[in-house]
Amino acid sequence: MSTVKHIIFDFDGTLADTWPVMYMAVAGVFRRHDSREITIEDIYAVAGPTELQIIERHLQNRDQVEQAINEFLSDYEQHHDELVERSESIVELLAALRKAGFGLALFTGKSRRTLDISLEKLGWETKFDHIITGDDVEKRKPSAEGIHRILDKLGWSREHTIFVGDSNDDMQAGQEAEVRTFAAQWMSIVQDKHYRTQPERIFSDVDDFRAFVLSQA
């Protein structure tokens, strides 16, 4: 089995437990502008497009889309600190991987604007070599376009790169990209706990994943 030199991470549900603030902000928009209540399962059902695209595509009150998006971004930023915990285990994971010499990249379906808010709020010292968001691809997950773009940009080989995510779409994207793919189920909210495309391994503990990856280097 090839050694691991590079790691591509998903973001929501993998590195940050952002579903609570995302749901609060999206639900508020639909409540105010469409007078309808949506559940987090409703959002899971349409997940794939960025949060902003979900509002743009599904808000029934069409003349208020722009206002709704601005309100979503404001709510997302305003309530981020109270609803998203800064996991010290993730901070330590990223720092340890960087110290060990791993290349680190991020492939997320989030919009660039919401990702920038989250990264600023979380204040991680470890930076990524390259980031691909939902705004940067023509085909969203489960397409592997984002993984391909990262590999091409950084010159990483598939045999030495792994992808880590939490959703069915992540598992399918990793398989399509022909990279070793692992499932993270260590956050309080995980988008999918059962996978149509099976990952190589499922991790429920960040420290177990860190030990495993370091052993693969």
C-alpha positions in Angstrom: 0.0 0.0 0.0 1.3 3.4 -1.0 2.6 5.8 1.7 0.4 8.9 2.4 2.0 12.2 1.6 -1.0 14.5 1.0 -4.5 14.8 2.5 -7.5 16.5 1.1 -10.2 17.3 3.6 -13.9 18.1 3.3 -14.9 20.9 5.6 -18.5 20.8 7.0 -18.9 17.9 9.3 -15.3 16.9 8.9 -13.1 19.7 10.2 -15.8 21.9 11.6 -19.2 21.3 13.1 -20.8 24.1 11.1 -24.2 22.5 10.4 -25.9 24.2 13.5 -25.0 27.7 12.3 -25.7 26.9 8.7 -29.1 25.4 9.5 -30.0 28.4 11.8 -29.1 30.9 9.1 -30.8 29.1 6.2 -34.0 28.2 8.2 -34.3 31.9 9.3 -34.3 33.1 5.7 -37.0 30.7 4.6 -39.0 31.5 7.7 -38.9 35.2 7.1 -39.3 35.3 3.4 -41.4 32.2 2.5 -43.2 31.8 5.9 -42.2 28.1 5.9 -40.3 26.0 8.4 -37.6 23.7 7.1 -35.8 21.0 9.0 -32.1 20.1 8.8 -33.1 17.0 6.9 -34.6 19.3 4.3 -31.3 21.0 3.9 -29.5 17.6 3.7 -31.8 16.7 0.9 -30.8 19.6 -1.3 -27.1 19.8 -0.1 -24.5 19.9 -2.8 -24.9 23.4 -4.2 -23.5 26.1 -1.9 -25.6 27.5 0.8 -26.1 30.7 -1.3 -27.2 28.6 -4.3 -29.7 26.7 -2.1 -31.4 30.0 -1.2 -31.2 31.2 -4.7 -32.7 28.0 -6.2 -35.4 27.2 -3.5 -36.6 30.5 -2.1 -40.2 30.9 -3.4 -40.2 34.7 -2.9 -38.0 35.4 -5.9 -37.8 39.2 -5.6 -36.2 38.8 -2.1 -33.4 36.4 -3.0 -30.6 39.0 -2.9 -31.9 40.3 0.5 -32.2 36.8 1.8 -28.6 35.9 0.8 -27.3 39.0 2.6 -29.3 38.1 5.7 -28.0 34.6 5.6 -24.4 35.8 5.5 -25.0 38.2 8.3 -26.6 35.6 10.5 -24.0 33.0 9.7 -21.2 35.4 10.8 -23.0 36.8 13.8 -23.9 33.5 15.3 -20.8 31.5 14.3 -19.0 31.9 17.6 -21.9 30.7 19.7 -22.9 27.8 17.5 -19.6 26.4 16.2 -17.1 25.0 18.6 -13.4 25.4 17.8 -12.3 21.8 18.2 -8.9 21.6 19.8 -8.6 18.0 18.5 -8.8 19.4 14.9 -6.4 22.2 15.7 -3.9 19.6 17.0 -4.6 17.3 14.1 -3.8 19.9 11.4 -0.7 21.1 13.3 0.6 17.6 13.7 0.1 16.7 10.1 1.8 19.9 8.9 4.7 19.3 11.3 5.1 15.7 9.9 5.4 17.2 6.4 2.0 16.3 4.9 0.5 18.4 2.2 -2.9 19.7 3.2 -5.8 20.8 1.0 -9.5 21.5 1.3 -12.3 20.6 -1.0 -15.7 21.8 0.2 -19.1 22.4 -1.2 -19.4 25.6 0.8 -19.4 29.0 -0.9 -16.1 30.9 -0.7 -17.8 33.6 1.4 -19.1 31.3 4.1 -15.8 29.4 4.2 -13.8 32.6 4.6 -16.1 33.5 7.6 -15.6 30.1 9.2 -11.8 30.0 8.7 -11.5 33.5 10.2 -13.7 32.7 13.1 -11.9 29.3 13.8 -8.5 31.0 13.6 -6.5 27.9 12.7 -2.8 28.6 12.5 -2.3 25.8 10.0 -2.9 26.9 6.5 -3.9 24.8 3.4 -1.8 24.5 0.3 -4.9 24.9 -1.9 -8.6 25.3 -1.3 -11.5 24.5 -3.7 -15.0 25.6 -2.8 -18.4 25.1 -4.4 -17.9 28.3 -6.2 -14.8 27.0 -8.0 -16.2 24.0 -9.7 -18.7 23.4 -12.6 -19.7 20.0 -11.2 -20.5 19.7 -7.5 -19.9 16.7 -5.4 -20.2 13.7 -5.9 -18.2 14.8 -8.9 -14.5 14.5 -8.3 -13.7 17.8 -10.2 -12.5 19.5 -7.1 -10.1 16.7 -6.2 -8.8 16.7 -9.7 -8.2 20.4 -9.6 -6.3 20.1 -6.4 -4.1 17.3 -7.7 -3.4 19.2 -10.9 -2.7 22.5 -9.1 -0.3 21.0 -6.6 1.2 18.2 -8.7 0.1 15.6 -6.1 0.0 11.9 -7.2 -3.2 9.9 -6.6 -1.4 7.0 -5.1 0.1 9.2 -2.3 -3.1 11.3 -1.7 -6.1 10.5 0.5 -9.5 12.2 0.8 -11.4 12.5 4.1 -15.1 13.5 4.3 -18.3 12.6 6.0 -21.0 12.4 3.4 -22.1 10.0 0.7 -21.1 12.6 -1.9 -17.6 12.7 -0.4 -17.2 8.9 -0.6 -18.4 8.9 -4.3 -16.1 11.8 -5.2 -13.1 10.1 -3.6 -13.8 6.8 -5.5 -14.3 8.7 -8.8 -10.9 10.4 -8.2 -9.3 7.0 -7.5 -7.8 8.1 -4.2 -8.0 6.3 -0.9 -11.0 7.6 0.8 -11.9 7.7 4.5 -15.0 8.7 6.4 -14.9 11.0 9.4 -17.7 10.5 11.9 -16.2 12.4 14.8 -18.5 15.5 14.8 -21.7 15.8 16.7 -23.6 16.1 13.4 -22.6 13.8 10.5 -24.4 14.2 7.2 -24.4 10.5 6.4 -23.6 7.6 8.7 -24.2 4.8 6.2 -22.5 5.0 2.8 -23.6 3.7 -0.6 -19.9 3.8 -1.6 -17.9 2.3 1.2 -14.8 4.2 2.4 -11.6 2.3 3.2 -12.2 3.0 6.8 -14.5 4.9 9.1 -13.1 7.0 12.0 -15.1 8.1 15.0 -12.2 9.6 16.8 -9.8 12.4 15.6 -6.8 11.0 17.5 -7.3 7.6 16.0 -7.2 9.1 12.5 -4.1 11.1 13.3 -2.3 8.0 14.6 -3.4 6.0 11.6 -2.2 8.6 9.1 1.1 9.1 10.8 1.6 5.4 10.6 1.0 5.5 6.8 3.6 8.2 6.1 
